[in-house]
């Protein structure tokens, strides 16, 4: 079978058929990817050390920031390759892939070094106890060792998706997850005579599980699996201007996730005023269970990036917009349906991840509140994909900064009251002074996340309506309004 026969052309045919052919495997892949967090919480939770569970919550925020920056080259490369695919410019796709590999590895290594140097400063922002700090430090330092392989894997996945193939990335993720599950059980619980390494073992399992899929995926692309071949000689010739072009697109998309990670870190800081169980419950709800609905949004995000990118590259602006709104409606409907389980069975779901009753109670409360606003997450994520596909990542970052930034003062208002919210907000953002006396509870954190998700959905929808999509198609290389 020729490589091109396994790829999906999103510029022709029924409006939803081709995007859904990408969204389906991408949803499954995102579900698998989020099992890494579930594995961490599940196996570390079996050790019965509450500080370790809280450390995973703080480590999760730091990993979001790190992973987002590592993916910056891959984000820009995916947008460029999708538009180049729409223009039928195979050689441009090949050159973009080569430079993306080189740029991504370099960025991953630099961030690993920076993370090692600043780890104590970064962990300290989470407002954790000395014991939790020690465990979170171990977790993050080991996780950084996987940066180069994580960077390569995301470039490989972005290449396949830009070319209209989401099946191979799904297969790579399945192999990585199977490896991660086995290694996490062994390294955390200490099976088969191996000593237990606790949270460091969980991080080591994640880093090690990326190696095989990253190397194998890159080998397949270089061998011609997406319609072009790459030699070792190609990989020895960097093109700084092309890498810079990817970063100009990708850095803003990455910063959107960085902002999300920073805000989560600050929310974790606020939860620390309630106690370690509240911090653990936030992680259990957000990373342990909510990912099931979030993964669906992620799948529609992936489909929308490629759909918009290919159609703008082909000059089909109207098709790009119509398909986006169709994907938005479908994603919101499916995600809200799935999140009804958060409303009906919050305690049972939280108990799947953490055995500690106090942590479970906080996690269940988070899930119940979020069940009312997951449709907003679906809309925002899908429209975020449309902006990434168009290369409008700067706008996406600005909208995310506004909406996510409001989470902190809103949470502080409920947590510290009308007289303490200003000081509480400054304390959360800067660490200066001390937190004011607390008058509210954990609902402040969950409500801030839920309501801001709905607000973001409105902001992204407004932005979508105001963009001149015909001009975007012309910029991307098309000539027809489509």
Secondary structure, DSSP 8 states (H G I E B T S, - for coil): --GGGGS--TTSSSTTHHHHHHHHHHHHHHHHHHHHHHHHHHHHHTTT-HHHHHHHHHHHHHHHHHHHHHTHHHHHHHHHHHHHHHTT-HHHHHHHHHHHHHHHHHHHHHHHHHHHHHHHHHHHTT---HHHHHHHHHHHHHHGGGHHHHHHHHHHHHHHHHTT--HHHHHHHHHHHHHHHHHHHHHHHT-TT----HHHHHHHHHHHHHHHHHHHHHHHHHTTTTS----TTGGG---HHHHHHHHHHHHHHHHHHHHHHHHHHHHHHHHTTT-HHHHHHHHIIIIIITHHHHHHHHHHHHHHHHHHHHHHHTT-HHHHHHHHHHHHHHHHHHHHHHHHHHHH-HHHHHHTT---HHHHHHHHHHHHHHTTTHHHHHHHHHHHHHHHHTT-HHHHHHHHHHHHHHHHHHHHHHHH-TTTHHHHHHHHHH--S------S-THHHHHHHHHHHHHHHHHHHHHHHHS-HHHHHHHHT--S--
